């Protein structure tokens, strides 16, 4: 995936961390849980992005072997 996807995932993770921290400080369990959920979504998206990058790399390797590059 693109570097911008990684940046978006990191931003979503940081937003979630902020919500979780704010929820902890204020005693707002809903906000804390929402922040944890945002972090989990960001982590899942990042894992998917990492797998897609790995698959693309392998496809490129095979393509290079087939074309003699």
CHARMM-style PDB file with segment names, atoms N, HN, CA, C and O in Angstrom:
ATOM      1  N   UNK     1       0.833  -1.178   0.000  1.00  0.00      PROA
ATOM      2  CA  UNK     1       0.000   0.000   0.000  1.00  0.00      PROA
ATOM      3  C   UNK     1       0.878   1.241   0.000  1.00  0.00      PROA
ATOM      4  O   UNK     1       2.103   1.157   0.088  1.00  0.00      PROA
ATOM      5  N   UNK     2       0.258   2.336  -0.095  1.00  0.00      PROA
ATOM      6  HN  UNK     2      -0.737   2.404  -0.167  1.00  0.00      PROA
ATOM      7  CA  UNK     2       0.992   3.594  -0.183  1.00  0.00      PROA
ATOM      8  C   UNK     2       1.420   4.086   1.189  1.00  0.00      PROA
ATOM      9  O   UNK     2       0.854   3.725   2.221  1.00  0.00      PROA
ATOM     10  N   UNK     3       2.433   4.916   1.151  1.00  0.00      PROA
ATOM     11  HN  UNK     3       2.893   5.209   0.313  1.00  0.00      PROA
ATOM     12  CA  UNK     3       2.913   5.526   2.383  1.00  0.00      PROA
ATOM     13  C   UNK     3       1.808   6.341   3.049  1.00  0.00      PROA
ATOM     14  O   UNK     3       1.749   6.432   4.275  1.00  0.00      PROA
ATOM     15  N   UNK     4       0.930   6.935   2.230  1.00  0.00      PROA
ATOM     16  HN  UNK     4       0.979   6.861   1.234  1.00  0.00      PROA
ATOM     17  CA  UNK     4      -0.169   7.727   2.784  1.00  0.00      PROA
ATOM     18  C   UNK     4      -1.117   6.858   3.606  1.00  0.00      PROA
ATOM     19  O   UNK     4      -1.682   7.323   4.596  1.00  0.00      PROA
ATOM     20  N   UNK     5      -1.295   5.593   3.203  1.00  0.00      PROA
ATOM     21  HN  UNK     5      -0.835   5.214   2.399  1.00  0.00      PROA
ATOM     22  CA  UNK     5      -2.140   4.681   3.988  1.00  0.00      PROA
ATOM     23  C   UNK     5      -1.510   4.426   5.355  1.00  0.00      PROA
ATOM     24  O   UNK     5      -2.207   4.390   6.369  1.00  0.00      PROA
ATOM     25  N   UNK     6      -0.193   4.251   5.378  1.00  0.00      PROA
ATOM     26  HN  UNK     6       0.374   4.281   4.554  1.00  0.00      PROA
ATOM     27  CA  UNK     6       0.502   4.057   6.652  1.00  0.00      PROA
ATOM     28  C   UNK     6       0.329   5.273   7.550  1.00  0.00      PROA
ATOM     29  O   UNK     6       0.105   5.140   8.753  1.00  0.00      PROA
ATOM     30  N   UNK     7       0.434   6.460   6.959  1.00  0.00      PROA
ATOM     31  HN  UNK     7       0.616   6.569   5.981  1.00  0.00      PROA
ATOM     32  CA  UNK     7       0.278   7.701   7.726  1.00  0.00      PROA
ATOM     33  C   UNK     7      -1.146   7.831   8.261  1.00  0.00      PROA
ATOM     34  O   UNK     7      -1.354   8.248   9.400  1.00  0.00      PROA
ATOM     35  N   UNK     8      -2.116   7.473   7.434  1.00  0.00      PROA
ATOM     36  HN  UNK     8      -1.947   7.134   6.509  1.00  0.00      PROA
ATOM     37  CA  UNK     8      -3.517   7.539   7.879  1.00  0.00      PROA
ATOM     38  C   UNK     8      -3.765   6.559   9.031  1.00  0.00      PROA
ATOM     39  O   UNK     8      -4.453   6.882  10.000  1.00  0.00      PROA
ATOM     40  N   UNK     9      -3.198   5.370   8.908  1.00  0.00      PROA
ATOM     41  HN  UNK     9      -2.640   5.108   8.121  1.00  0.00      PROA
ATOM     42  CA  UNK     9      -3.368   4.369   9.969  1.00  0.00      PROA
ATOM     43  C   UNK     9      -2.724   4.850  11.261  1.00  0.00      PROA
ATOM     44  O   UNK     9      -3.297   4.684  12.338  1.00  0.00      PROA
ATOM     45  N   UNK    10      -1.542   5.442  11.165  1.00  0.00      PROA
ATOM     46  HN  UNK    10      -1.077   5.577  10.290  1.00  0.00      PROA
ATOM     47  CA  UNK    10      -0.855   5.958  12.356  1.00  0.00      PROA
ATOM     48  C   UNK    10      -1.658   7.096  12.975  1.00  0.00      PROA
ATOM     49  O   UNK    10      -1.781   7.180  14.197  1.00  0.00      PROA
ATOM     50  N   UNK    11      -2.203   7.970  12.134  1.00  0.00      PROA
ATOM     51  HN  UNK    11      -2.104   7.902  11.141  1.00  0.00      PROA
ATOM     52  CA  UNK    11      -3.014   9.080  12.639  1.00  0.00      PROA
ATOM     53  C   UNK    11      -4.258   8.558  13.357  1.00  0.00      PROA
ATOM     54  O   UNK    11      -4.646   9.085  14.400  1.00  0.00      PROA
ATOM     55  N   UNK    12      -4.879   7.524  12.795  1.00  0.00      PROA
ATOM     56  HN  UNK    12      -4.564   7.096  11.947  1.00  0.00      PROA
ATOM     57  CA  UNK    12      -6.066   6.949  13.436  1.00  0.00      PROA
ATOM     58  C   UNK    12      -5.699   6.307  14.776  1.00  0.00      PROA
ATOM     59  O   UNK    12      -6.447   6.405  15.749  1.00  0.00      PROA
ATOM     60  N   UNK    13      -4.537   5.651  14.812  1.00  0.00      PROA
ATOM     61  HN  UNK    13      -3.929   5.571  14.022  1.00  0.00      PROA
ATOM     62  CA  UNK    13      -4.063   5.062  16.055  1.00  0.00      PROA
ATOM     63  C   UNK    13      -3.822   6.142  17.109  1.00  0.00      PROA
ATOM     64  O   UNK    13      -4.222   5.994  18.264  1.00  0.00      PROA
ATOM     65  N   UNK    14      -3.170   7.220  16.705  1.00  0.00      PROA
ATOM     66  HN  UNK    14      -2.845   7.341  15.767  1.00  0.00      PROA
ATOM     67  CA  UNK    14      -2.887   8.314  17.651  1.00  0.00      PROA
ATOM     68  C   UNK    14      -4.173   8.975  18.141  1.00  0.00      PROA
ATOM     69  O   UNK    14      -4.282   9.342  19.311  1.00  0.00      PROA
ATOM     70  N   UNK    15      -5.148   9.124  17.239  1.00  0.00      PROA
ATOM     71  HN  UNK    15      -5.059   8.826  16.289  1.00  0.00      PROA
ATOM     72  CA  UNK    15      -6.446   9.680  17.635  1.00  0.00      PROA
ATOM     73  C   UNK    15      -7.090   8.776  18.692  1.00  0.00      PROA
ATOM     74  O   UNK    15      -7.637   9.254  19.685  1.00  0.00      PROA
ATOM     75  N   UNK    16      -7.016   7.474  18.459  1.00  0.00      PROA
ATOM     76  HN  UNK    16      -6.571   7.086  17.652  1.00  0.00      PROA
ATOM     77  CA  UNK    16      -7.573   6.516  19.422  1.00  0.00      PROA
ATOM     78  C   UNK    16      -6.869   6.582  20.757  1.00  0.00      PROA
ATOM     79  O   UNK    16      -7.508   6.510  21.807  1.00  0.00      PROA
ATOM     80  N   UNK    17      -5.546   6.719  20.723  1.00  0.00      PROA
ATOM     81  HN  UNK    17      -5.027   6.777  19.870  1.00  0.00      PROA
ATOM     82  CA  UNK    17      -4.791   6.832  21.975  1.00  0.00      PROA
ATOM     83  C   UNK    17      -5.195   8.081  22.744  1.00  0.00      PROA
ATOM     84  O   UNK    17      -5.312   8.067  23.970  1.00  0.00      PROA
ATOM     85  N   UNK    18      -5.406   9.163  21.998  1.00  0.00      PROA
ATOM     86  HN  UNK    18      -5.311   9.175  21.003  1.00  0.00      PROA
ATOM     87  CA  UNK    18      -5.846  10.410  22.631  1.00  0.00      PROA
ATOM     88  C   UNK    18      -7.210  10.267  23.284  1.00  0.00      PROA
ATOM     89  O   UNK    18      -7.421  10.716  24.410  1.00  0.00      PROA
ATOM     90  N   UNK    19      -8.133   9.637  22.568  1.00  0.00      PROA
ATOM     91  HN  UNK    19      -7.962   9.272  21.653  1.00  0.00      PROA
ATOM     92  CA  UNK    19      -9.471   9.414  23.127  1.00  0.00      PROA
ATOM     93  C   UNK    19      -9.391   8.536  24.370  1.00  0.00      PROA
ATOM     94  O   UNK    19     -10.042   8.808  25.379  1.00  0.00      PROA
ATOM     95  N   UNK    20      -8.586   7.482  24.286  1.00  0.00      PROA
ATOM     96  HN  UNK    20      -8.057   7.261  23.466  1.00  0.00      PROA
ATOM     97  CA  UNK    20      -8.455   6.584  25.438  1.00  0.00      PROA
ATOM     98  C   UNK    20      -7.892   7.335  26.637  1.00  0.00      PROA
ATOM     99  O   UNK    20      -8.379   7.184  27.757  1.00  0.00      PROA
ATOM    100  N   UNK    21      -6.872   8.139  26.398  1.00  0.00      PROA
ATOM    101  HN  UNK    21      -6.476   8.262  25.488  1.00  0.00      PROA
ATOM    102  CA  UNK    21      -6.261   8.908  27.495  1.00  0.00      PROA
ATOM    103  C   UNK    21      -7.253   9.911  28.074  1.00  0.00      PROA
ATOM    104  O   UNK    21      -7.358  10.052  29.293  1.00  0.00      PROA
ATOM    105  N   UNK    22      -7.978  10.604  27.208  1.00  0.00      PROA
ATOM    106  HN  UNK    22      -7.893  10.489  26.218  1.00  0.00      PROA
ATOM    107  CA  UNK    22      -8.970  11.571  27.681  1.00  0.00      PROA
ATOM    108  C   UNK    22     -10.058  10.871  28.484  1.00  0.00      PROA
ATOM    109  O   UNK    22     -10.493  11.371  29.521  1.00  0.00      PROA
ATOM    110  N   UNK    23     -10.490   9.722  28.004  1.00  0.00      PROA
ATOM    111  HN  UNK    23     -10.136   9.316  27.161  1.00  0.00      PROA
ATOM    112  CA  UNK    23     -11.500   8.959  28.731  1.00  0.00      PROA
ATOM    113  C   UNK    23     -11.003   8.507  30.093  1.00  0.00      PROA
ATOM    114  O   UNK    23     -11.748   8.528  31.073  1.00  0.00      PROA
ATOM    115  N   UNK    24      -9.737   8.096  30.153  1.00  0.00      PROA
ATOM    116  HN  UNK    24      -9.132   8.079  29.357  1.00  0.00      PROA
ATOM    117  CA  UNK    24      -9.151   7.673  31.430  1.00  0.00      PROA
ATOM    118  C   UNK    24      -9.062   8.840  32.410  1.00  0.00      PROA
ATOM    119  O   UNK    24      -9.368   8.701  33.594  1.00  0.00      PROA
ATOM    120  N   UNK    25      -8.640   9.985  31.897  1.00  0.00      PROA
ATOM    121  HN  UNK    25      -8.391  10.098  30.936  1.00  0.00      PROA
ATOM    122  CA  UNK    25      -8.473  11.156  32.764  1.00  0.00      PROA
ATOM    123  C   UNK    25      -9.793  11.676  33.302  1.00  0.00      PROA
ATOM    124  O   UNK    25      -9.874  12.136  34.441  1.00  0.00      PROA
ATOM    125  N   UNK    26     -10.835  11.601  32.469  1.00  0.00      PROA
ATOM    126  HN  UNK    26     -10.769  11.228  31.543  1.00  0.00      PROA
ATOM    127  CA  UNK    26     -12.132  12.154  32.864  1.00  0.00      PROA
ATOM    128  C   UNK    26     -13.070  11.114  33.463  1.00  0.00      PROA
ATOM    129  O   UNK    26     -14.145  11.453  33.958  1.00  0.00      PROA
ATOM    130  N   UNK    27     -12.666   9.855  33.418  1.00  0.00      PROA
ATOM    131  HN  UNK    27     -11.793   9.580  33.016  1.00  0.00      PROA
ATOM    132  CA  UNK    27     -13.532   8.794  33.921  1.00  0.00      PROA
ATOM    133  C   UNK    27     -14.643   8.432  32.953  1.00  0.00      PROA
ATOM    134  O   UNK    27     -15.610   7.777  33.341  1.00  0.00      PROA
ATOM    135  N   UNK    28     -14.520   8.848  31.694  1.00  0.00      PROA
ATOM    136  HN  UNK    28     -13.734   9.380  31.379  1.00  0.00      PROA
ATOM    137  CA  UNK    28     -15.523   8.565  30.668  1.00  0.00      PROA
ATOM    138  C   UNK    28     -15.186   7.220  30.016  1.00  0.00      PROA
ATOM    139  O   UNK    28     -14.370   7.152  29.097  1.00  0.00      PROA
ATOM    140  N   UNK    29     -15.816   6.168  30.498  1.00  0.00      PROA
ATOM    141  HN  UNK    29     -16.478   6.223  31.245  1.00  0.00      PROA
ATOM    142  CA  UNK    29     -15.530   4.824  30.012  1.00  0.00      PROA
ATOM    143  C   UNK    29     -15.922   4.638  28.544  1.00  0.00      PROA
ATOM    144  O   UNK    29     -15.276   3.878  27.822  1.00  0.00      PROA
ATOM    145  N   UNK    30     -16.984   5.334  28.097  1.00  0.00      PROA
ATOM    146  HN  UNK    30     -17.508   5.951  28.683  1.00  0.00      PROA
ATOM    147  CA  UNK    30     -17.394   5.234  26.695  1.00  0.00      PROA
ATOM    148  C   UNK    30     -16.322   5.813  25.769  1.00  0.00      PROA
ATOM    149  O   UNK    30     -15.995   5.213  24.745  1.00  0.00      PROA
ATOM    150  N   UNK    31     -15.783   6.964  26.125  1.00  0.00      PROA
ATOM    151  HN  UNK    31     -16.049   7.451  26.957  1.00  0.00      PROA
ATOM    152  CA  UNK    31     -14.731   7.587  25.328  1.00  0.00      PROA
ATOM    153  C   UNK    31     -13.468   6.732  25.339  1.00  0.00      PROA
ATOM    154  O   UNK    31     -12.798   6.583  24.317  1.00  0.00      PROA
ATOM    155  N   UNK    32     -13.156   6.181  26.490  1.00  0.00      PROA
ATOM    156  HN  UNK    32     -13.701   6.302  27.320  1.00  0.00      PROA
ATOM    157  CA  UNK    32     -11.996   5.302  26.606  1.00  0.00      PROA
ATOM    158  C   UNK    32     -12.157   4.083  25.686  1.00  0.00      PROA
ATOM    159  O   UNK    32     -11.228   3.714  24.968  1.00  0.00      PROA
ATOM    160  N   UNK    33     -13.329   3.472  25.714  1.00  0.00      PROA
ATOM    161  HN  UNK    33     -14.084   3.771  26.297  1.00  0.00      PROA
ATOM    162  CA  UNK    33     -13.602   2.301  24.872  1.00  0.00      PROA
ATOM    163  C   UNK    33     -13.585   2.676  23.392  1.00  0.00      PROA
ATOM    164  O   UNK    33     -13.096   1.911  22.561  1.00  0.00      PROA
ATOM    165  N   UNK    34     -14.115   3.843  23.066  1.00  0.00      PROA
ATOM    166  HN  UNK    34     -14.513   4.465  23.741  1.00  0.00      PROA
ATOM    167  CA  UNK    34     -14.100   4.304  21.673  1.00  0.00      PROA
ATOM    168  C   UNK    34     -12.651   4.468  21.191  1.00  0.00      PROA
ATOM    169  O   UNK    34     -12.319   4.104  20.063  1.00  0.00      PROA
ATOM    170  N   UNK    35     -11.816   5.008  22.039  1.00  0.00      PROA
ATOM    171  HN  UNK    35     -12.086   5.304  22.955  1.00  0.00      PROA
ATOM    172  CA  UNK    35     -10.405   5.161  21.698  1.00  0.00      PROA
ATOM    173  C   UNK    35      -9.726   3.820  21.480  1.00  0.00      PROA
ATOM    174  O   UNK    35      -8.929   3.664  20.554  1.00  0.00      PROA
ATOM    175  N   UNK    36     -10.037   2.868  22.320  1.00  0.00      PROA
ATOM    176  HN  UNK    36     -10.684   2.995  23.072  1.00  0.00      PROA
ATOM    177  CA  UNK    36      -9.458   1.530  22.161  1.00  0.00      PROA
ATOM    178  C   UNK    36      -9.946   0.892  20.862  1.00  0.00      PROA
ATOM    179  O   UNK    36      -9.191   0.194  20.184  1.00  0.00      PROA
ATOM    180  N   UNK    37     -11.200   1.132  20.524  1.00  0.00      PROA
ATOM    181  HN  UNK    37     -11.813   1.698  21.075  1.00  0.00      PROA
ATOM    182  CA  UNK    37     -11.746   0.619  19.271  1.00  0.00      PROA
ATOM    183  C   UNK    37     -11.058   1.246  18.066  1.00  0.00      PROA
ATOM    184  O   UNK    37     -10.734   0.556  17.100  1.00  0.00      PROA
ATOM    185  N   UNK    38     -10.834   2.563  18.127  1.00  0.00      PROA
ATOM    186  HN  UNK    38     -11.096   3.124  18.913  1.00  0.00      PROA
ATOM    187  CA  UNK    38     -10.129   3.248  17.038  1.00  0.00      PROA
ATOM    188  C   UNK    38      -8.732   2.656  16.851  1.00  0.00      PROA
ATOM    189  O   UNK    38      -8.277   2.471  15.722  1.00  0.00      PROA
ATOM    190  N   UNK    39      -8.063   2.364  17.949  1.00  0.00      PROA
ATOM    191  HN  UNK    39      -8.433   2.514  18.866  1.00  0.00      PROA
ATOM    192  CA  UNK    39      -6.724   1.787  17.877  1.00  0.00      PROA
ATOM    193  C   UNK    39      -6.762   0.394  17.245  1.00  0.00      PROA
ATOM    194  O   UNK    39      -5.895   0.046  16.444  1.00  0.00      PROA
ATOM    195  N   UNK    40      -7.755  -0.384  17.603  1.00  0.00      PROA
ATOM    196  HN  UNK    40      -8.460  -0.101  18.254  1.00  0.00      PROA
ATOM    197  CA  UNK    40      -7.879  -1.734  17.055  1.00  0.00      PROA
ATOM    198  C   UNK    40      -8.145  -1.691  15.554  1.00  0.00      PROA
ATOM    199  O   UNK    40      -7.589  -2.489  14.800  1.00  0.00      PROA
ATOM    200  N   UNK    41      -8.992  -0.764  15.119  1.00  0.00      PROA
ATOM    201  HN  UNK    41      -9.444  -0.116  15.732  1.00  0.00      PROA
ATOM    202  CA  UNK    41      -9.280  -0.620  13.693  1.00  0.00      PROA
ATOM    203  C   UNK    41      -8.015  -0.215  12.946  1.00  0.00      PROA
ATOM    204  O   UNK    41      -7.713  -0.757  11.883  1.00  0.00      PROA
ATOM    205  N   UNK    42      -7.277   0.741  13.505  1.00  0.00      PROA
ATOM    206  HN  UNK    42      -7.521   1.182  14.368  1.00  0.00      PROA
ATOM    207  CA  UNK    42      -6.038   1.198  12.863  1.00  0.00      PROA
ATOM    208  C   UNK    42      -5.029   0.058  12.765  1.00  0.00      PROA
ATOM    209  O   UNK    42      -4.350  -0.088  11.748  1.00  0.00      PROA
ATOM    210  N   UNK    43      -4.931  -0.739  13.806  1.00  0.00      PROA
ATOM    211  HN  UNK    43      -5.482  -0.621  14.632  1.00  0.00      PROA
ATOM    212  CA  UNK    43      -3.999  -1.873  13.797  1.00  0.00      PROA
ATOM    213  C   UNK    43      -4.401  -2.885  12.727  1.00  0.00      PROA
ATOM    214  O   UNK    43      -3.544  -3.408  12.015  1.00  0.00      PROA
ATOM    215  N   UNK    44      -5.685  -3.160  12.611  1.00  0.00      PROA
ATOM    216  HN  UNK    44      -6.382  -2.735  13.190  1.00  0.00      PROA
ATOM    217  CA  UNK    44      -6.172  -4.087  11.592  1.00  0.00      PROA
ATOM    218  C   UNK    44      -5.892  -3.577  10.185  1.00  0.00      PROA
ATOM    219  O   UNK    44      -5.453  -4.333   9.319  1.00  0.00      PROA
ATOM    220  N   UNK    45      -6.145  -2.297   9.964  1.00  0.00      PROA
ATOM    221  HN  UNK    45      -6.501  -1.682  10.667  1.00  0.00      PROA
ATOM    222  CA  UNK    45      -5.869  -1.707   8.653  1.00  0.00      PROA
ATOM    223  C   UNK    45      -4.382  -1.779   8.332  1.00  0.00      PROA
ATOM    224  O   UNK    45      -4.000  -2.048   7.193  1.00  0.00      PROA
ATOM    225  N   UNK    46      -3.546  -1.537   9.334  1.00  0.00      PROA
ATOM    226  HN  UNK    46      -3.857  -1.318  10.259  1.00  0.00      PROA
ATOM    227  CA  UNK    46      -2.102  -1.577   9.096  1.00  0.00      PROA
ATOM    228  C   UNK    46      -1.644  -2.995   8.756  1.00  0.00      PROA
ATOM    229  O   UNK    46      -0.786  -3.182   7.893  1.00  0.00      PROA
ATOM    230  N   UNK    47      -2.208  -3.981   9.425  1.00  0.00      PROA
ATOM    231  HN  UNK    47      -2.904  -3.830  10.126  1.00  0.00      PROA
ATOM    232  CA  UNK    47      -1.849  -5.372   9.120  1.00  0.00      PROA
ATOM    233  C   UNK    47      -2.255  -5.741   7.698  1.00  0.00      PROA
ATOM    234  O   UNK    47      -1.511  -6.420   6.991  1.00  0.00      PROA
ATOM    235  N   UNK    48      -3.428  -5.296   7.285  1.00  0.00      PROA
ATOM    236  HN  UNK    48      -4.033  -4.744   7.860  1.00  0.00      PROA
ATOM    237  CA  UNK    48      -3.878  -5.556   5.917  1.00  0.00      PROA
ATOM    238  C   UNK    48      -2.946  -4.872   4.924  1.00  0.00      PROA
ATOM    239  O   UNK    48      -2.587  -5.455   3.901  1.00  0.00      PROA
ATOM    240  N   UNK    49      -2.559  -3.652   5.221  1.00  0.00      PROA
ATOM    241  HN  UNK    49      -2.851  -3.179   6.052  1.00  0.00      PROA
ATOM    242  CA  UNK    49      -1.633  -2.914   4.366  1.00  0.00      PROA
ATOM    243  C   UNK    49      -0.289  -3.630   4.263  1.00  0.00      PROA
ATOM    244  O   UNK    49       0.289  -3.723   3.180  1.00  0.00      PROA
ATOM    245  N   UNK    50       0.200  -4.131   5.385  1.00  0.00      PROA
ATOM    246  HN  UNK    50      -0.270  -4.055   6.264  1.00  0.00      PROA
ATOM    247  CA  UNK    50       1.475  -4.852   5.395  1.00  0.00      PROA
ATOM    248  C   UNK    50       1.404  -6.122   4.551  1.00  0.00      PROA
ATOM    249  O   UNK    50       2.334  -6.430   3.806  1.00  0.00      PROA
ATOM    250  N   UNK    51       0.307  -6.852   4.671  1.00  0.00      PROA
ATOM    251  HN  UNK    51      -0.448  -6.602   5.276  1.00  0.00      PROA
ATOM    252  CA  UNK    51       0.136  -8.079   3.882  1.00  0.00      PROA
ATOM    253  C   UNK    51       0.051  -7.734   2.399  1.00  0.00      PROA
ATOM    254  O   UNK    51       0.659  -8.411   1.570  1.00  0.00      PROA
ATOM    255  N   UNK    52      -0.693  -6.690   2.059  1.00  0.00      PROA
ATOM    256  HN  UNK    52      -1.187  -6.140   2.732  1.00  0.00      PROA
ATOM    257  CA  UNK    52      -0.815  -6.284   0.658  1.00  0.00      PROA
ATOM    258  C   UNK    52       0.552  -5.902   0.089  1.00  0.00      PROA
ATOM    259  O   UNK    52       0.868  -6.238  -1.052  1.00  0.00      PROA
ATOM    260  N   UNK    53       1.358  -5.203   0.881  1.00  0.00      PROA
ATOM    261  HN  UNK    53       1.101  -4.930   1.808  1.00  0.00      PROA
ATOM    262  CA  UNK    53       2.710  -4.838   0.440  1.00  0.00      PROA
ATOM    263  C   UNK    53       3.561  -6.083   0.198  1.00  0.00      PROA
ATOM    264  O   UNK    53       4.298  -6.154  -0.785  1.00  0.00      PROA
ATOM    265  N   UNK    54       3.458  -7.049   1.082  1.00  0.00      PROA
ATOM    266  HN  UNK    54       2.859  -6.991   1.881  1.00  0.00      PROA
ATOM    267  CA  UNK    54       4.235  -8.280   0.940  1.00  0.00      PROA
ATOM    268  C   UNK    54       3.816  -9.056  -0.303  1.00  0.00      PROA
ATOM    269  O   UNK    54       4.662  -9.562  -1.040  1.00  0.00      PROA
ATOM    270  N   UNK    55       2.515  -9.147  -0.532  1.00  0.00      PROA
ATOM    271  HN  UNK    55       1.828  -8.736   0.067  1.00  0.00      PROA
ATOM    272  CA  UNK    55       2.012  -9.858  -1.708  1.00  0.00      PROA
ATOM    273  C   UNK    55       2.467  -9.142  -2.979  1.00  0.00      PROA
ATOM    274  O   UNK    55       2.907  -9.789  -3.929  1.00  0.00      PROA
ATOM    275  N   UNK    56       2.366  -7.829  -3.002  1.00  0.00      PROA
ATOM    276  HN  UNK    56       2.009  -7.303  -2.230  1.00  0.00      PROA
ATOM    277  CA  UNK    56       2.795  -7.062  -4.171  1.00  0.00      PROA
ATOM    278  C   UNK    56       4.278  -7.292  -4.439  1.00  0.00      PROA
ATOM    279  O   UNK    56       4.690  -7.437  -5.590  1.00  0.00      PROA
ATOM    280  N   UNK    57       5.073  -7.325  -3.384  1.00  0.00      PROA
ATOM    281  HN  UNK    57       4.738  -7.207  -2.449  1.00  0.00      PROA
ATOM    282  CA  UNK    57       6.503  -7.578  -3.550  1.00  0.00      PROA
ATOM    283  C   UNK    57       6.766  -8.940  -4.170  1.00  0.00      PROA
ATOM    284  O   UNK    57       7.622  -9.068  -5.046  1.00  0.00      PROA
ATOM    285  N   UNK    58       6.045  -9.948  -3.727  1.00  0.00      PROA
ATOM    286  HN  UNK    58       5.351  -9.843  -3.015  1.00  0.00      PROA
ATOM    287  CA  UNK    58       6.220 -11.299  -4.286  1.00  0.00      PROA
ATOM    288  C   UNK    58       5.757 -11.357  -5.737  1.00  0.00      PROA
ATOM    289  O   UNK    58       6.401 -12.002  -6.565  1.00  0.00      PROA
ATOM    290  N   UNK    59       4.664 -10.700  -6.049  1.00  0.00      PROA
ATOM    291  HN  UNK    59       4.142 -10.176  -5.376  1.00  0.00      PROA
ATOM    292  CA  UNK    59       4.177 -10.666  -7.426  1.00  0.00      PROA
ATOM    293  C   UNK    59       5.205  -9.977  -8.313  1.00  0.00      PROA
ATOM    294  O   UNK    59       5.480 -10.435  -9.422  1.00  0.00      PROA
ATOM    295  N   UNK    60       5.771  -8.883  -7.828  1.00  0.00      PROA
ATOM    296  HN  UNK    60       5.548  -8.511  -6.927  1.00  0.00      PROA
ATOM    297  CA  UNK    60       6.804  -8.174  -8.595  1.00  0.00      PROA
ATOM    298  C   UNK    60       8.027  -9.060  -8.807  1.00  0.00      PROA
ATOM    299  O   UNK    60       8.622  -9.041  -9.884  1.00  0.00      PROA
ATOM    300  N   UNK    61       8.409  -9.839  -7.790  1.00  0.00      PROA
ATOM    301  HN  UNK    61       7.925  -9.854  -6.915  1.00  0.00      PROA
ATOM    302  CA  UNK    61       9.537 -10.759  -7.923  1.00  0.00      PROA
ATOM    303  C   UNK    61       9.285 -11.790  -9.022  1.00  0.00      PROA
ATOM    304  O   UNK    61      10.161 -12.050  -9.847  1.00  0.00      PROA
ATOM    305  N   UNK    62       8.095 -12.371  -9.032  1.00  0.00      PROA
ATOM    306  HN  UNK    62       7.383 -12.160  -8.362  1.00  0.00      PROA
ATOM    307  CA  UNK    62       7.743 -13.369 -10.038  1.00  0.00      PROA
ATOM    308  C   UNK    62       7.720 -12.720 -11.422  1.00  0.00      PROA
ATOM    309  O   UNK    62       8.225 -13.290 -12.388  1.00  0.00      PROA
ATOM    310  N   UNK    63       7.141 -11.542 -11.510  1.00  0.00      PROA
ATOM    311  HN  UNK    63       6.730 -11.078 -10.725  1.00  0.00      PROA
ATOM    312  CA  UNK    63       7.083 -10.835 -12.788  1.00  0.00      PROA
ATOM    313  C   UNK    63       8.493 -10.552 -13.304  1.00  0.00      PROA
ATOM    314  O   UNK    63       8.762 -10.720 -14.494  1.00  0.00      PROA
ATOM    315  N   UNK    64       9.392 -10.126 -12.419  1.00  0.00      PROA
ATOM    316  HN  UNK    64       9.174  -9.990 -11.453  1.00  0.00      PROA
ATOM    317  CA  UNK    64      10.772  -9.855 -12.821  1.00  0.00      PROA
ATOM    318  C   UNK    64      11.466 -11.125 -13.330  1.00  0.00      PROA
ATOM    319  O   UNK    64      12.211 -11.078 -14.308  1.00  0.00      PROA
ATOM    320  N   UNK    65      11.220 -12.255 -12.664  1.00  0.00      PROA
ATOM    321  HN  UNK    65      10.615 -12.293 -11.869  1.00  0.00      PROA
ATOM    322  CA  UNK    65      11.819 -13.523 -13.105  1.00  0.00      PROA
ATOM    323  C   UNK    65      11.288 -13.928 -14.478  1.00  0.00      PROA
ATOM    324  O   UNK    65      12.040 -14.420 -15.319  1.00  0.00      PROA
ATOM    325  N   UNK    66      10.005 -13.722 -14.697  1.00  0.00      PROA
ATOM    326  HN  UNK    66       9.394 -13.322 -14.013  1.00  0.00      PROA
ATOM    327  CA  UNK    66       9.406 -14.112 -15.963  1.00  0.00      PROA
ATOM    328  C   UNK    66       9.851 -13.213 -17.123  1.00  0.00      PROA
ATOM    329  O   UNK    66       9.959 -13.661 -18.265  1.00  0.00      PROA
ATOM    330  N   UNK    67      10.103 -11.959 -16.814  1.00  0.00      PROA
ATOM    331  HN  UNK    67      10.015 -11.596 -15.887  1.00  0.00      PROA
ATOM    332  CA  UNK    67      10.504 -11.026 -17.879  1.00  0.00      PROA
ATOM    333  C   UNK    67      12.004 -10.900 -17.989  1.00  0.00      PROA
ATOM    334  O   UNK    67      12.495 -10.221 -18.891  1.00  0.00      PROA
ATOM    335  N   UNK    68      12.763 -11.544 -17.084  1.00  0.00      PROA
ATOM    336  HN  UNK    68      12.364 -12.095 -16.351  1.00  0.00      PROA
ATOM    337  CA  UNK    68      14.212 -11.527 -17.133  1.00  0.00      PROA
ATOM    338  C   UNK    68      14.850 -10.288 -16.569  1.00  0.00      PROA
ATOM    339  O   UNK    68      15.987  -9.972 -16.920  1.00  0.00      PROA
ATOM    340  N   UNK    69      14.164  -9.581 -15.714  1.00  0.00      PROA
ATOM    341  HN  UNK    69      13.240  -9.838 -15.429  1.00  0.00      PROA
ATOM    342  CA  UNK    69      14.731  -8.369 -15.097  1.00  0.00      PROA
ATOM    343  C   UNK    69      15.414  -8.681 -13.807  1.00  0.00      PROA
ATOM    344  OT1 UNK    69      15.945  -7.782 -13.156  1.00  0.00      PROA
TER     345      UNK     69
END
